[in-house]
Amino acid sequence: MLRKSAIRPFVIALAFLLFFLSLCGALLGIPLAMRGTVDFRQLYTAGYMVRTGHRSELYDYDRTEVFQNQVVSPADGALPFNHLAYESLLYAPLSIFKYRTAYALFFGINLGILAGSFWVLRRYLSSLRELWTPLPIAIFACFLPVTFALVHGQDSIILLALMISAAVMVDRGKDLRGGILLGLTLFKFQYALPIVLLFIVWRRWRFISGFALSAAVVISVSLWITGLGGFVTYAHSLVEMSAKFSSVYIDRYGIRPQFMPNVRGLAYMVANGSSLATHAIVLVLSGLVLAWTASRRPSLPLALLAALLVSYHQLISDMSLMVLPLGWALSGAIVENGRNSVWTTAIASIIFGGPAVLLLAGDRFYLLALPVMALIVIWNGQRSPLMASPKLSI
């Protein structure tokens, strides 16, 4: 049983410490971002290339390098655009402005989307106020990956908003709309596809129909933007980043598995960088994670938790998606206040504070895969926090 009076001081202290670290990170990172050394560099350039008639060259590494040096800032090498092309349409209007202005605008847009995401999810987090009144807001404002996403101008906040909206739709019994919203997240399909696989196993066919509908649209738009040749180049680059990944591609694509808070990052470190051993460990662990998750009660937050683990490519900024399953699990644990509640709260706290600790320990984010696995194992099929009893006795 959870004892509110006992854990409240810990919750408050952790929230204030993480907010301080996040604030310091933002103050240190924004000046670097203004110089064009963050991920917004590739998104801005992709929008510029599409807007100025170079959309067929979107996945051409050499041409991307030329444009990034021209419209952002000079640098050795490029940050290649590795998302489906339809996403570039979001940044085309921003590319009208100079890079610094566009970055500032996108920072403000991301803040607005983050606030909207909280507003959509707030009712599902209401039980967290029993621990500390500002805690629902703190989950968004004090989670270091959210700060990374904001500072780097990443699209993770947009992804989070779509995932939260999809989860709310599914919880309300509107599976078709939920599936449509999930299909819009295919710009980072490594998260959407495991969720779809789980919903197929759970036989949620209206959800799958909605996903198929929006997926067909965004893939068609992407093909229209780049043409078949550009799409083939994109597919080839994905193979180099995954199945054929080696040290040769580390600098070219900026991929460092040891920084990934997922199964791949953990496997890469356990296998000491061996490609074959990494693939084998990832295959086995991912299969176990998906099989265990499929045996649980259908839940989009749980499916997202599994997707974050088995995604073959993940940035620490994408871990901002953990806000949804973390908030859902914590809120459910407080409402149900059962035997699992203490463990759920403890593991969620480790995940919440883990990125800050591991950043100070040398970016060892791959270790975050361990508490995420633990949370999946003890996930006891939490019902929607809105469906559980409103009477709390903790």
Phi and psi in degrees as a GROMACS rama.xvg file:
@    title "Ramachandran Plot"
@    xaxis  label "Phi"
@    yaxis  label "Psi"
@TYPE xy
-77.8152  136.624  LEU-2
-109.943  105.584  ARG-3
-57.224  -44.939  LYS-4
-64.7543  -28.5528  SER-5
-78.1918  -37.7741  ALA-6
-97.5431  -10.5451  ILE-7
-58.6008  -47.0695  ARG-8
-59.0712  -38.0344  PRO-9
-64.2457  -44.1268  PHE-10
-61.2502  -44.4569  VAL-11
-65.9222  -44.8584  ILE-12
-62.909  -43.5277  ALA-13
-62.6895  -42.9596  LEU-14
-63.1459  -43.5748  ALA-15
-68.1051  -39.486  PHE-16
-63.7224  -45.1304  LEU-17
-68.5177  -35.4082  LEU-18
-65.0045  -39.5979  PHE-19
-62.9872  -44.71  PHE-20
-64.8229  -39.5685  LEU-21
-65.1143  -41.463  SER-22
-63.536  -43.2857  LEU-23
-62.4573  -41.8205  CYS-24
-61.7071  -40.2035  GLY-25
-66.606  -43.0061  ALA-26
-65.0856  -33.9772  LEU-27
-80.5662  -32.7852  LEU-28
-84.6575  -31.9486  GLY-29
-62.3038  -42.4181  ILE-30
-58.7919  -38.0091  PRO-31
-66.4278  -38.838  LEU-32
-63.0325  -38.4382  ALA-33
-63.8622  -21.6951  MET-34
-89.2656  1.36534  ARG-35
84.8735  25.811  GLY-36
-103.851  15.202  THR-37
-115.921  178.962  VAL-38
-65.4762  -22.112  ASP-39
-61.6106  -19.5815  PHE-40
-54.4938  -47.6411  ARG-41
-73.4723  -36.0693  GLN-42
-69.1045  -43.768  LEU-43
-61.8269  -44.92  TYR-44
-65.5136  -38.3309  THR-45
-60.7192  -44.0324  ALA-46
-62.451  -39.9861  GLY-47
-63.4786  -44.6251  TYR-48
-64.1709  -40.1057  MET-49
-68.1922  -41.9848  VAL-50
-67.5748  -31.7102  ARG-51
-99.2641  14.8247  THR-52
87.5009  19.1779  GLY-53
-113.314  31.6231  HIS-54
-66.4979  -28.6537  ARG-55
-70.3091  -15.3383  SER-56
-100.18  12.6103  GLU-57
-57.6837  -34.9828  LEU-58
-106.126  12.9939  TYR-59
-83.8494  112.11  ASP-60
-59.1106  -47.337  TYR-61
-63.6508  -43.0296  ASP-62
-68.242  -36.3978  ARG-63
-61.2032  -42.1371  THR-64
-61.6115  -42.296  GLU-65
-60.6204  -47.6574  VAL-66
-68.0166  -39.3193  PHE-67
-63.7199  -40.9892  GLN-68
-67.3092  -28.0804  ASN-69
-80.759  -45.4569  GLN-70
-103.676  -10.9322  VAL-71
-113.133  -79.5888  VAL-72
-166.214  153.679  SER-73
-64.3193  141.003  PRO-74
-160.517  157.203  ALA-75
-85.0568  115.441  ASP-76
85.3957  174.704  GLY-77
-124.43  158.403  ALA-78
-99.2211  99.5987  LEU-79
-68.8863  145.722  PRO-80
-79.3494  114.751  PHE-81
-120.086  31.2515  ASN-82
-113.932  163.767  HIS-83
-57.5114  143.632  LEU-84
-64.3982  -24.7596  ALA-85
-60.0445  -26.3717  TYR-86
-65.3141  -28.6039  GLU-87
-60.6315  -24.4191  SER-88
-63.6161  -25.6736  LEU-89
-67.7784  -29.6522  LEU-90
-100.236  -9.23546  TYR-91
-58.4554  -45.88  ALA-92
-62.8063  -35.2462  PRO-93
-67.8213  -28.4398  LEU-94
-70.7722  -6.93046  SER-95
-65.1346  -31.7614  ILE-96
-89.514  162.833  PHE-97
-62.3545  157.522  LYS-98
-54.7946  -47.7671  TYR-99
-62.4274  -41.6293  ARG-100
-65.0005  -42.7185  THR-101
-62.71  -40.2318  ALA-102
-62.9889  -45.1614  TYR-103
-62.0488  -41.171  ALA-104
-64.2633  -43.6977  LEU-105
-67.9693  -35.2581  PHE-106
-58.5834  -45.576  PHE-107
-65.4974  -39.3704  GLY-108
-62.8672  -43.5836  ILE-109
-62.3628  -39.9307  ASN-110
-61.2836  -42.4526  LEU-111
-64.0078  -41.6402  GLY-112
-65.6248  -38.4294  ILE-113
-63.8065  -42.3962  LEU-114
-63.5287  -41.0164  ALA-115
-64.0969  -36.9914  GLY-116
-63.2379  -43.2244  SER-117
-61.3776  -41.8525  PHE-118
-61.6149  -39.762  TRP-119
-67.7057  -37.2177  VAL-120
-92.6978  -7.16036  LEU-121
-57.0476  -39.8417  ARG-122
-65.6885  -29.924  ARG-123
-76.4871  -14.5172  TYR-124
-106.765  6.83364  LEU-125
-61.4742  -31.3389  SER-126
-67.5271  -20.0672  SER-127
-64.9462  -21.5584  LEU-128
-64.8691  -18.871  ARG-129
-65.6894  -26.5995  GLU-130
-85.3283  -46.0719  LEU-131
-163.782  127.329  TRP-132
-54.5232  -43.8507  THR-133
-81.5849  4.11102  PRO-134
-58.8099  -40.7553  LEU-135
-56.8063  -38.9319  PRO-136
-71.8303  -37.3128  ILE-137
-62.6453  -32.4657  ALA-138
-59.7039  -33.8819  ILE-139
-84.0416  -44.5893  PHE-140
-81.5966  -22.024  ALA-141
-110.942  3.57488  CYS-142
-87.0767  116.377  PHE-143
-56.7791  -39.4293  LEU-144
-58.7886  -29.7927  PRO-145
-64.8493  -41.4124  VAL-146
-62.4608  -43.9487  THR-147
-56.9503  -44.7511  PHE-148
-62.1594  -41.4095  ALA-149
-67.456  -48.332  LEU-150
-66.9112  -40.0672  VAL-151
-80.7793  -2.62005  HIS-152
63.5943  34.261  GLY-153
-78.9724  165.994  GLN-154
-93.0256  10.4244  ASP-155
-63.2159  -31.3137  SER-156
-69.088  -39.8519  ILE-157
-62.2659  -42.9601  ILE-158
-61.1266  -43.1841  LEU-159
-60.9039  -44.1148  LEU-160
-60.9105  -42.3376  ALA-161
-67.0607  -39.7326  LEU-162
-65.7133  -42.3189  MET-163
-63.7677  -44.2912  ILE-164
-62.2541  -41.0806  SER-165
-64.2171  -42.1913  ALA-166
-63.0161  -40.6861  ALA-167
-65.9165  -41.0788  VAL-168
-61.4766  -44.6964  MET-169
-63.861  -41.3872  VAL-170
-63.2375  -29.8413  ASP-171
-86.6688  4.50128  ARG-172
82.1176  13.0949  GLY-173
-102.26  67.6012  LYS-174
-62.6376  -36.9812  ASP-175
-60.6106  -46.7606  LEU-176
-65.8499  -38.282  ARG-177
-60.8237  -43.0863  GLY-178
-64.7739  -39.4606  GLY-179
-60.8905  -44.7852  ILE-180
-63.7288  -40.0233  LEU-181
-63.6798  -37.9676  LEU-182
-59.7055  -28.417  GLY-183
-72.3091  -12.2801  LEU-184
-88.7702  8.37211  THR-185
-67.4567  -5.92432  LEU-186
-64.3214  -19.7281  PHE-187
-129.569  74.244  LYS-188
-67.6778  -13.8654  PHE-189
-64.5474  -16.4157  GLN-190
-98.755  -37.2756  TYR-191
-68.2666  -42.4139  ALA-192
-65.8978  -42.8372  LEU-193
-61.7543  -35.3273  PRO-194
-64.4701  -43.5859  ILE-195
-61.4216  -43.015  VAL-196
-58.498  -43.6372  LEU-197
-66.2844  -39.1004  LEU-198
-70.3612  -26.1252  PHE-199
-67.5141  -45.2696  ILE-200
-61.5783  -37.4426  VAL-201
-78.6645  -3.94781  TRP-202
59.9721  43.3657  ARG-203
-96.1939  80.2041  ARG-204
-72.2532  -31.2614  TRP-205
-66.4115  -37.8079  ARG-206
-62.2184  -45.578  PHE-207
-63.7932  -37.7162  ILE-208
-63.5279  -42.8491  SER-209
-63.7225  -41.9052  GLY-210
-62.0842  -45.6408  PHE-211
-60.3703  -37.4579  ALA-212
-64.4104  -52.5251  LEU-213
-72.697  -30.8487  SER-214
-63.2545  -40.7888  ALA-215
-61.7861  -38.3502  ALA-216
-67.5988  -50.072  VAL-217
-70.1165  -32.7392  VAL-218
-69.3631  -39.67  ILE-219
-63.4019  -43.1038  SER-220
-63.3988  -40.0907  VAL-221
-63.7317  -41.5444  SER-222
-63.4791  -40.3943  LEU-223
-63.3458  -37.503  TRP-224
-68.71  -48.7792  ILE-225
-97.5536  -19.753  THR-226
79.0388  167.651  GLY-227
-63.6215  -39.9005  LEU-228
-61.3505  -43.7735  GLY-229
-65.4178  -36.5622  GLY-230
-67.0144  -38.1509  PHE-231
-64.6994  -40.8766  VAL-232
-60.9137  -40.3732  THR-233
-62.0835  -46.5182  TYR-234
-60.4169  -39.9403  ALA-235
-63.7863  -40.3701  HIS-236
-66.6543  -34.2004  SER-237
-64.1639  -38.6449  LEU-238
-63.8267  -40.3515  VAL-239
-66.3886  -31.0218  GLU-240
-81.2719  -14.5758  MET-241
-124.582  -82.7528  SER-242
-62.082  -37.7859  ALA-243
-103.782  19.2122  LYS-244
-62.986  135.778  PHE-245
-153.549  178.75  SER-246
-59.9778  -22.8348  SER-247
-60.8121  -33.7634  VAL-248
-97.1388  -0.628021  TYR-249
-60.4343  -50.8796  ILE-250
-75.0824  -35.7457  ASP-251
-62.628  -43.5474  ARG-252
-106.888  -2.85907  TYR-253
65.6038  30.837  GLY-254
-101.634  124.458  ILE-255
-131.129  98.1615  ARG-256
-56.1014  -29.7399  PRO-257
-64.4994  -16.4036  GLN-258
-92.6487  -0.00091009  PHE-259
-89.0812  122.45  MET-260
-83.5114  57.816  PRO-261
-147.877  -173.926  ASN-262
-61.1181  -39.8613  VAL-263
-61.8722  -44.6863  ARG-264
-61.6024  -43.9522  GLY-265
-64.0289  -45.1631  LEU-266
-64.2774  -39.8185  ALA-267
-60.3096  -40.9343  TYR-268
-74.5157  -39.7952  MET-269
-62.7884  -39.4454  VAL-270
-84.5284  3.42475  ALA-271
56.4335  37.3041  ASN-272
84.8169  -1.0089  GLY-273
-67.3384  122.955  SER-274
-64.0894  -47.2421  SER-275
-63.4769  -46.7596  LEU-276
-65.211  -38.3695  ALA-277
-60.5015  -47.893  THR-278
-58.6053  -42.0126  HIS-279
-65.7476  -45.891  ALA-280
-64.7247  -42.2173  ILE-281
-60.821  -43.4791  VAL-282
-60.9045  -45.6398  LEU-283
-68.6204  -50.8149  VAL-284
-65.2099  -39.4709  LEU-285
-64.8386  -40.1498  SER-286
-61.5469  -42.0619  GLY-287
-65.5466  -42.8758  LEU-288
-61.7096  -46.8606  VAL-289
-68.051  -38.8296  LEU-290
-64.8937  -43.7686  ALA-291
-64.0642  -44.7077  TRP-292
-62.9169  -40.1168  THR-293
-63.6  -23.4516  ALA-294
-82.3322  -7.06409  SER-295
-91.41  174.042  ARG-296
-64.7866  137.242  ARG-297
-53.7612  129.967  PRO-298
-159.765  123.854  SER-299
-68.5182  -40.2717  LEU-300
-59.4988  -39.2532  PRO-301
-67.0991  -42.0757  LEU-302
-61.3838  -38.163  ALA-303
-65.8649  -39.3127  LEU-304
-58.4018  -45.5456  LEU-305
-65.0522  -40.4952  ALA-306
-62.5351  -38.081  ALA-307
-63.3007  -33.7227  LEU-308
-72.8281  -45.1829  LEU-309
-91.8242  -6.07738  VAL-310
-58.9794  131.793  SER-311
-78.7214  -17.0139  TYR-312
-134.259  127.826  HIS-313
-152.263  136.421  GLN-314
-99.5092  155.653  LEU-315
-62.7985  -29.0397  ILE-316
-65.5911  -29.3933  SER-317
-69.5833  -16.4422  ASP-318
-70.2184  -6.25118  MET-319
-58.7739  -21.7937  SER-320
-62.4095  -20.0075  LEU-321
-63.8523  -17.1495  MET-322
-53.5113  -40.8151  VAL-323
-66.5568  -59.9294  LEU-324
-65.1911  -33.728  PRO-325
-64.1415  -49.4267  LEU-326
-61.7322  -41.035  GLY-327
-64.0119  -47.7371  TRP-328
-66.1907  -43.5539  ALA-329
-64.1077  -45.207  LEU-330
-62.4165  -43.2243  SER-331
-64.4463  -37.7727  GLY-332
-64.7537  -39.9926  ALA-333
-68.1502  -41.4814  ILE-334
-67.4759  -46.4763  VAL-335
-75.6617  -35.3774  GLU-336
49.2282  44.3923  ASN-337
-98.441  -163.046  GLY-338
-63.6091  -32.2072  ARG-339
-80.9097  -10.8254  ASN-340
-62.2719  -41.0249  SER-341
-64.2968  -44.4718  VAL-342
-65.0874  -42.8874  TRP-343
-60.4847  -44.5616  THR-344
-64.4002  -41.3537  THR-345
-65.1184  -47.1674  ALA-346
-67.7499  -40.3397  ILE-347
-61.5967  -37.2266  ALA-348
-65.867  -38.3404  SER-349
-63.6555  -44.4247  ILE-350
-64.8208  -39.9949  ILE-351
-64.8095  -42.3781  PHE-352
-91.2575  -13.3566  GLY-353
-56.9296  -46.5215  GLY-354
-56.6768  -38.9127  PRO-355
-67.2906  -43.5942  ALA-356
-63.7536  -45.6183  VAL-357
-71.8355  -27.2829  LEU-358
-63.7338  -44.5102  LEU-359
-70.1492  -21.5618  LEU-360
-90.7706  9.72953  ALA-361
103.287  35.9533  GLY-362
59.7348  36.6256  ASP-363
-85.23  56.0187  ARG-364
-67.8576  -19.5598  PHE-365
-59.2381  -25.3485  TYR-366
-67.7747  -18.41  LEU-367
-64.6259  -19.2052  LEU-368
-61.2296  -29.4411  ALA-369
-68.1789  -52.9046  LEU-370
-67.2188  -27.9941  PRO-371
-66.0771  -41.3136  VAL-372
-60.7251  -42.1293  MET-373
-62.2265  -39.2559  ALA-374
-65.6068  -36.9904  LEU-375
-65.076  -40.9759  ILE-376
-63.8013  -41.9271  VAL-377
-90.7193  -3.3808  ILE-378
-59.1452  116.278  TRP-379
-101.063  30.4005  ASN-380
72.6812  38.3961  GLY-381
-48.3811  129.043  GLN-382
-71.1979  169.724  ARG-383
-56.5953  134.029  SER-384
-55.7202  -24.4939  PRO-385
-76.387  -20.949  LEU-386
-91.1551  -17.4378  MET-387
-77.7842  168.004  ALA-388
-63.0239  135.897  SER-389
-77.6114  -7.60547  PRO-390
-86.3101  116.904  LYS-391
-107.354  131.179  LEU-392
-132.022  86.4636  SER-393
